[in-house]
Amino acid sequence: MRTPGTISFSPAITVTHDVDAGKKAGSGSGLDRKDACGLCISGDLGYPSDIKNLLTARRTVKDTTPCILIVDDEPLNIKLLDIVLRKNGYRTLSCTSGPKARALAAEHGPDLILLDVLMPDEDGYATCQMLKQHSQTSEIPIIFISALTDTSSKVRGLEVGGVDFISKPFEKAEVLARVKVHLKLRFTYRALIEAQAQRLAQVQDAQQALLVLPSELPEAGFAVRFEPVLEAGGDFYDVLHVGGTTFDFIVADVSGHDLGTSYITSALKALLSQNCNPVNSPAESLTMINSVLCRILTGGTHITAGFARLDRDRGVLYYINAGHPAPVLVRAGGTTEIPQPSGDILGVFDSVWFETLEIAVQPGDRLFIYTDGLIEGFGDKKMTREEGLVRLAATCEAHRALPLAQAVDAIHEALAGNGLPRGDDTILLALEV
């Protein structure tokens, strides 16, 4: 006989595989067990509990059999449908009234509902309407089964949210065929939604990977808070080391919030990396970027941007504005300024002009650049940009004593609030001289 190979897990347990033992199942004491696959487990009874659980645990598999809820005030009809469906591999739930159907649907989430129309108190149309108004049950396909055969009854069923209509007395083959068709549509729809969600998650991950973190460029001396309203946001920021102690800080807002904006931000990231350097002034950089954007943006899409170049050695801040909200400059001494240079938006006009402000700065001065979602209000608390800018400036000044990162978070929380619905992306980027 061939000598068995041995794999040791611990001194207390040894697992061996006998190539001949698979021919028959053995038996023995608790200290030496052999199964039909030739796996021999030997050792004392004191082996670790996690190994014991691993060897004895039975894998549980989620039941994915399609579940169908049958709703009819006649128990005989329920019984007939239940027999037909179960014989063809479906799981079933059943009840005799609309309210019970809504409760079962919310609790179990069936894959499809077969719903009678003529029921006392709450008819099938009313039940269907209420199911479609509830987030937990709105996506469940509903097939009406009714003795009503006139066209108006069928049309009404479709108008309240049903996907099909089967006339009584029903034929077994017709019921099974229609159930099969709508289950296929249901599962295809689910797969499509899942694929889209995964795609958006990948886009979001890719977009987030484009954004530089303060920890990745600590010498730039900045902090940022970015909250996209959707998985793929239209707001964008970047921080670039131009050379020496000079850094560029850009906050941009792409019009629209669909999936296409994420690809535009990727292009903008590449264009900034290519065109922001010591040779080009900020205005020259944006002018060249605009020339490219005019050729790739379509359908009225445009970009606004705030661009700051900080030269710490010289104590100079250059700022230009491409149709973007004005920044807030909080001086180390506590005063607040609102620089407001003029400039064209990006991606629309072949010829653009930008006014460059040259601002003398000193250590401790802070500049806050943001997107308009932060100053237009949240939830029901909408406001004009002018009102929002005044509020932002006051909030930035009120938190000037906090460390930069804490100040950014505190300002954002004060403006955005907790749990308030947002209609736009928000970015708040702060740099400190």
Phi and psi in degrees as a GROMACS rama.xvg file:
@    title "Ramachandran Plot"
@    xaxis  label "Phi"
@    yaxis  label "Psi"
@TYPE xy
-69.6033  139.146  ARG-2
-69.3859  126.434  THR-3
-63.8903  146.179  PRO-4
-81.5253  151.89  GLY-5
-129.777  134.686  THR-6
-120.277  120.505  ILE-7
-96.8801  125.627  SER-8
-91.7251  -37.2893  PHE-9
-164.633  167.383  SER-10
-60.8428  -21.4877  PRO-11
-90.8829  -11.4533  ALA-12
-146.193  139.447  ILE-13
-132.56  134.652  THR-14
-112.969  125.121  VAL-15
-123.991  151.726  THR-16
-118.343  117.466  HIS-17
-100.153  115.832  ASP-18
-64.1242  -22.5774  VAL-19
-92.9758  -17.6116  ASP-20
-71.3492  -18.9862  ALA-21
-67.7468  -13.8793  GLY-22
-73.8325  -20.6399  LYS-23
-154.05  155.816  LYS-24
-88.2931  131.646  ALA-25
-98.271  176.605  GLY-26
-141.634  159.1  SER-27
176.896  -167.334  GLY-28
-75.2719  175.223  SER-29
-66.2658  -12.0311  GLY-30
-92.3314  -10.4544  LEU-31
-151.004  92.9887  ASP-32
-111.717  143.829  ARG-33
-137.474  128.303  LYS-34
-100.981  -177.705  ASP-35
-68.4545  -13.9724  ALA-36
-91.4393  0.870281  CYS-37
83.8009  20.7803  GLY-38
-94.6406  118.92  LEU-39
-107.701  124.557  CYS-40
-111.645  119.52  ILE-41
-131.55  157.804  SER-42
138.87  -179.789  GLY-43
-81.0399  170.697  ASP-44
-79.6001  3.22459  LEU-45
-99.9308  23.5801  GLY-46
-70.861  158.119  TYR-47
-55.5733  145.815  PRO-48
-65.5551  -31.2472  SER-49
-68.1124  -35.3463  ASP-50
-68.5092  -40.944  ILE-51
-61.2507  -43.6922  LYS-52
-64.5375  -38.3163  ASN-53
-62.1474  -38.402  LEU-54
-78.0151  -27.3303  LEU-55
-106.667  -12.5641  THR-56
-65.8714  144.13  ALA-57
-106.895  128.238  ARG-58
-69.8394  132.864  ARG-59
-100.18  135.578  THR-60
-118.932  130.802  VAL-61
-66.7124  134.579  LYS-62
-75.7072  114.143  ASP-63
-102.016  11.3583  THR-64
-61.0783  130.513  THR-65
-56.7333  136.802  PRO-66
-110.901  131.532  CYS-67
-122.067  128.472  ILE-68
-93.5438  123.346  LEU-69
-103.499  125.008  ILE-70
-125.106  115.58  VAL-71
-159.401  139.326  ASP-72
-79.1872  -5.96965  ASP-73
-102.432  111.309  GLU-74
-56.6208  -31.4003  PRO-75
-64.8379  -42.0493  LEU-76
-62.535  -40.4453  ASN-77
-60.782  -44.5018  ILE-78
-61.8483  -43.8234  LYS-79
-63.3124  -46.0786  LEU-80
-66.21  -38.2489  LEU-81
-61.0149  -44.0043  ASP-82
-63.0837  -47.0566  ILE-83
-60.3961  -46.359  VAL-84
-71.1629  -43.2031  LEU-85
-65.838  -37.2616  ARG-86
-65.1723  -20.2943  LYS-87
-105.298  19.7285  ASN-88
91.3203  11.6194  GLY-89
-99.6313  151.569  TYR-90
-89.552  150.629  ARG-91
-133.201  151.083  THR-92
-126.002  156.705  LEU-93
-151.007  156.313  SER-94
-162.525  171.877  CYS-95
-116.209  9.15388  THR-96
-148.902  160.116  SER-97
-63.3387  -48.7253  GLY-98
-57.7592  -41.9788  PRO-99
-65.8319  -35.3022  LYS-100
-64.0919  -41.6855  ALA-101
-66.2062  -37.8537  ARG-102
-67.2055  -43.9483  ALA-103
-64.4655  -40.0826  LEU-104
-64.6782  -41.2388  ALA-105
-67.8082  -34.8638  ALA-106
-78.6351  -42.0913  GLU-107
-105.836  -18.9425  HIS-108
56.6485  59.8276  GLY-109
-63.3372  160.364  PRO-110
-79.9072  -20.8872  ASP-111
-160.98  150.955  LEU-112
-123.756  129.7  ILE-113
-100.402  114.228  LEU-114
-122.55  123.055  LEU-115
-72.5285  152.705  ASP-116
-93.7301  -51.7208  VAL-117
-86.3364  92.9441  LEU-118
-130.021  148.497  MET-119
-67.0379  153.656  PRO-120
68.2472  -68.6972  ASP-121
-120.706  109.515  GLU-122
-78.0304  172.349  ASP-123
-62.8107  -32.9991  GLY-124
-62.6744  -45.5291  TYR-125
-64.8913  -41.0217  ALA-126
-60.7787  -44.7151  THR-127
-61.1095  -45.0541  CYS-128
-58.9613  -43.7113  GLN-129
-70.3981  -35.0427  MET-130
-63.7826  -38.2158  LEU-131
-73.549  -17.7526  LYS-132
-89.3969  -7.54181  GLN-133
-102.061  128.623  HIS-134
-60.6289  -31.6308  SER-135
-72.8991  -23.5358  GLN-136
-122.104  -0.230034  THR-137
-65.7564  -25.4209  SER-138
-93.9162  -1.77687  GLU-139
-76.3274  123.693  ILE-140
-68.2022  140.039  PRO-141
-122.957  124.743  ILE-142
-108.066  122.165  ILE-143
-80.0921  138.58  PHE-144
-123.504  116.241  ILE-145
-151.844  156.238  SER-146
-76.991  -12.6032  ALA-147
-71.9308  126.617  LEU-148
-121.246  -2.59507  THR-149
-73.021  154.9  ASP-150
-62.0245  -40.3951  THR-151
-61.8858  -36.5498  SER-152
-66.7075  -41.0366  SER-153
-66.2748  -42.3398  LYS-154
-63.6304  -41.199  VAL-155
-62.2669  -39.3099  ARG-156
-59.8503  -39.9857  GLY-157
-70.7999  -35.1647  LEU-158
-68.3304  -32.7314  GLU-159
-84.694  -2.14545  VAL-160
123.381  -1.40279  GLY-161
-70.479  156.764  GLY-162
-106.154  -13.7541  VAL-163
-164.207  170.906  ASP-164
-144.139  123.574  PHE-165
-114.991  130.318  ILE-166
-88.4795  142.879  SER-167
-89.8662  147.492  LYS-168
-69.5864  135.536  PRO-169
-85.925  152.293  PHE-170
-98.5626  135.66  GLU-171
-53.0285  -47.151  LYS-172
-63.8304  -38.3841  ALA-173
-67.1181  -44.147  GLU-174
-58.2078  -48.772  VAL-175
-64.3565  -39.2481  LEU-176
-65.6585  -45.3984  ALA-177
-69.1831  -39.1016  ARG-178
-59.9768  -45.0594  VAL-179
-62.2979  -44.0009  LYS-180
-60.5721  -47.0486  VAL-181
-76.27  -27.3432  HIS-182
-67.7386  -39.6924  LEU-183
-60.2867  -44.5902  LYS-184
-62.2417  -40.9767  LEU-185
-61.1085  -47.5528  ARG-186
-70.6811  -34.595  PHE-187
-65.099  -41.6061  THR-188
-62.4724  -44.4797  TYR-189
-60.0322  -44.7714  ARG-190
-62.9443  -38.5151  ALA-191
-65.2748  -44.1842  LEU-192
-62.0618  -43.2048  ILE-193
-63.1553  -41.5126  GLU-194
-64.4125  -40.2735  ALA-195
-66.1567  -40.1257  GLN-196
-63.1463  -41.7805  ALA-197
-65.6126  -38.8891  GLN-198
-64.4443  -43.4238  ARG-199
-64.6553  -37.8348  LEU-200
-63.5112  -39.3457  ALA-201
-66.5447  -39.972  GLN-202
-64.0065  -42.5297  VAL-203
-63.2357  -43.3952  GLN-204
-61.3059  -42.2798  ASP-205
-65.4329  -40.2054  ALA-206
-66.6595  -42.2863  GLN-207
-63.8824  -32.5624  GLN-208
-67.0339  -21.628  ALA-209
-75.0421  -20.6641  LEU-210
-88.9294  126.219  LEU-211
-77.1195  138.016  VAL-212
-95.9817  150.549  LEU-213
-55.4829  -34.0148  PRO-214
-69.6478  -22.4486  SER-215
-82.9629  -18.8866  GLU-216
-141.235  63.5127  LEU-217
-62.9293  -29.0454  PRO-218
-68.3038  -14.5841  GLU-219
-73.9218  -24.2859  ALA-220
66.2091  56.3303  GLY-221
-136.452  163.745  PHE-222
-139.165  153.011  ALA-223
-149.138  147.886  VAL-224
-129.02  120.889  ARG-225
-128.093  122.377  PHE-226
-132.766  100.221  GLU-227
-73.1939  145.223  PRO-228
-78.9633  -27.074  VAL-229
-120.341  175.767  LEU-230
-59.1814  -38.6803  GLU-231
-115.178  104.185  ALA-232
-86.5959  162.248  GLY-233
-98.9468  -9.73855  GLY-234
-84.3029  154.409  ASP-235
-154.285  146.657  PHE-236
-140.37  159.987  TYR-237
-152.993  150.977  ASP-238
-130.676  125.635  VAL-239
-124.726  137.765  LEU-240
-86.9568  110.121  HIS-241
-81.9693  -33.197  VAL-242
153.354  144.194  GLY-243
59.6659  -125.482  GLY-244
-105.114  25.275  THR-245
-105.025  131.198  THR-246
-134.036  146.278  PHE-247
-104.638  137.529  ASP-248
-125.37  121.531  PHE-249
-127.214  132.618  ILE-250
-123.875  127.374  VAL-251
-131.669  156.916  ALA-252
-134.29  115.113  ASP-253
-89.354  129.892  VAL-254
-62.8719  138.43  SER-255
93.9002  162.578  GLY-256
-136.469  26.3111  HIS-257
-90.1384  -178.391  ASP-258
-61.1111  -29.7934  LEU-259
-64.007  -27.5931  GLY-260
-64.0902  -29.182  THR-261
-65.8787  -34.3246  SER-262
-72.3691  -32.24  TYR-263
-67.3287  -40.3708  ILE-264
-64.6866  -33.5659  THR-265
-63.9243  -42.5212  SER-266
-65.066  -39.8929  ALA-267
-63.7043  -39.1536  LEU-268
-58.5119  -46.0947  LYS-269
-65.2068  -41.3291  ALA-270
-65.7564  -39.3814  LEU-271
-64.6909  -42.7394  LEU-272
-62.1401  -34.1433  SER-273
-79.4641  -30.5183  GLN-274
-111.484  -9.93047  ASN-275
-94.4203  110.354  CYS-276
-156.836  170.41  ASN-277
-63.8057  -22.9628  PRO-278
-73.8425  -39.1011  VAL-279
-94.3821  137.028  ASN-280
-73.474  162.624  SER-281
-54.5601  -39.6477  PRO-282
-65.1675  -41.6554  ALA-283
-65.4754  -38.6488  GLU-284
-62.1305  -46.8374  SER-285
-68.723  -32.0945  LEU-286
-63.6019  -43.625  THR-287
-68.2449  -39.3384  MET-288
-63.2525  -40.6586  ILE-289
-60.4059  -38.5822  ASN-290
-59.4838  -38.8397  SER-291
-74.099  -43.4714  VAL-292
-61.2841  -35.3043  LEU-293
-61.2168  -22.6509  CYS-294
-94.5328  -16.2351  ARG-295
-112.331  -18.4763  ILE-296
-88.3091  137.565  LEU-297
-133.123  168.86  THR-298
65.3246  28.3713  GLY-299
81.1143  4.16592  GLY-300
-64.5195  137.282  THR-301
-145.021  171.631  HIS-302
-132.599  135.515  ILE-303
-106.845  153.418  THR-304
-154.814  144.902  ALA-305
-111.778  131.412  GLY-306
-129.279  117.837  PHE-307
-119.094  133.243  ALA-308
-117.451  119.705  ARG-309
-108.596  121.733  LEU-310
-107.767  98.0524  ASP-311
-68.5287  -36.1189  ARG-312
-61.0196  -41.1085  ASP-313
-89.8721  -11.3907  ARG-314
66.5835  41.3203  GLY-315
-127.413  136.872  VAL-316
-119.686  122.433  LEU-317
-101.128  132.98  TYR-318
-135.184  131.988  TYR-319
-129.059  155.152  ILE-320
-129.488  118.997  ASN-321
-100.986  73.5882  ALA-322
66.1487  21.3911  GLY-323
-101.963  156.498  HIS-324
-58.4126  144.853  PRO-325
-64.9223  143.32  ALA-326
-78.006  173.968  PRO-327
-119.96  124.963  VAL-328
-109.395  114.573  LEU-329
-105.113  116.312  VAL-330
-75.7194  156.445  ARG-331
-59.6295  -29.1328  ALA-332
-80.1217  -8.52262  GLY-333
110.83  -12.3552  GLY-334
-77.3864  157.858  THR-335
-124.466  136.637  THR-336
-126.959  153.468  GLU-337
-122.178  89.3037  ILE-338
-65.1913  132.58  PRO-339
-134.58  68.9912  GLN-340
-72.6294  156.301  PRO-341
-91.2484  154.881  SER-342
-179.561  152.965  GLY-343
-84.0325  155.555  ASP-344
-71.7972  165.43  ILE-345
-101.574  144.999  LEU-346
91.2069  5.07382  GLY-347
-116.701  -49.4865  VAL-348
-103.803  134.763  PHE-349
-64.892  -36.054  ASP-350
-109.503  120.634  SER-351
-126.603  160.491  VAL-352
-136.798  140.346  TRP-353
-133.24  130.055  PHE-354
-84.3469  132.718  GLU-355
-106.508  123.127  THR-356
-94.9896  132.428  LEU-357
-108.528  114.216  GLU-358
-117.965  126.549  ILE-359
-75.6643  130.057  ALA-360
-129.567  163.918  VAL-361
-139.168  162.728  GLN-362
-53.7908  136.25  PRO-363
99.6617  -18.8608  GLY-364
-67.6818  145.197  ASP-365
-129.573  137.358  ARG-366
-115.521  130.227  LEU-367
-111.38  119.78  PHE-368
-114.881  142.647  ILE-369
-152.139  174.803  TYR-370
-108.581  160.743  THR-371
-64.6336  -19.6849  ASP-372
-60.3041  -21.0698  GLY-373
-81.9552  -19.8768  LEU-374
-115.691  4.07485  ILE-375
-99.3778  4.25833  GLU-376
91.4004  164.84  GLY-377
-134.758  147.805  PHE-378
61.6301  -129.687  GLY-379
-88.1007  -4.18503  ASP-380
-91.7519  64.8545  LYS-381
-80.781  153.664  LYS-382
-152.603  164.726  MET-383
-74.2361  164.239  THR-384
-62.5111  -37.0041  ARG-385
-63.5734  -44.2017  GLU-386
-65.4519  -40.6078  GLU-387
-65.6881  -36.8068  GLY-388
-67.607  -40.5445  LEU-389
-61.4763  -42.8887  VAL-390
-65.4585  -41.7872  ARG-391
-62.5387  -46.0668  LEU-392
-60.2427  -43.406  ALA-393
-64.9698  -38.4242  ALA-394
-69.6644  -39.7624  THR-395
-63.0873  -41.4007  CYS-396
-67.565  -37.2503  GLU-397
-66.6714  -24.4275  ALA-398
-109.255  20.1272  HIS-399
-67.6125  -21.1171  ARG-400
-80.2119  -14.2395  ALA-401
-77.4228  152.78  LEU-402
-55.2887  153.291  PRO-403
-54.9259  -50.4558  LEU-404
-62.5014  -41.5474  ALA-405
-66.4382  -37  GLN-406
-63.6307  -42.8069  ALA-407
-61.5351  -46.3354  VAL-408
-63.816  -42.6038  ASP-409
-65.3573  -41.0374  ALA-410
-64.7901  -44.3891  ILE-411
-62.636  -42.9818  HIS-412
-65.0128  -38.8117  GLU-413
-65.3486  -34.3352  ALA-414
-87.2657  -44.1967  LEU-415
-84.6536  -30.1938  ALA-416
73.424  171.225  GLY-417
-101.908  124.154  ASN-418
82.0588  -1.57795  GLY-419
-74.2891  138.051  LEU-420
-65.2797  139.077  PRO-421
-114.275  137.172  ARG-422
-102.891  -0.764611  GLY-423
-150.808  158.16  ASP-424
-65.9951  156.594  ASP-425
-133.628  135.901  THR-426
-131.65  135.046  ILE-427
-131.097  111.548  LEU-428
-115.331  130.797  LEU-429
-124.014  137.57  ALA-430
-120.734  147.061  LEU-431
-122.317  131.787  GLU-432
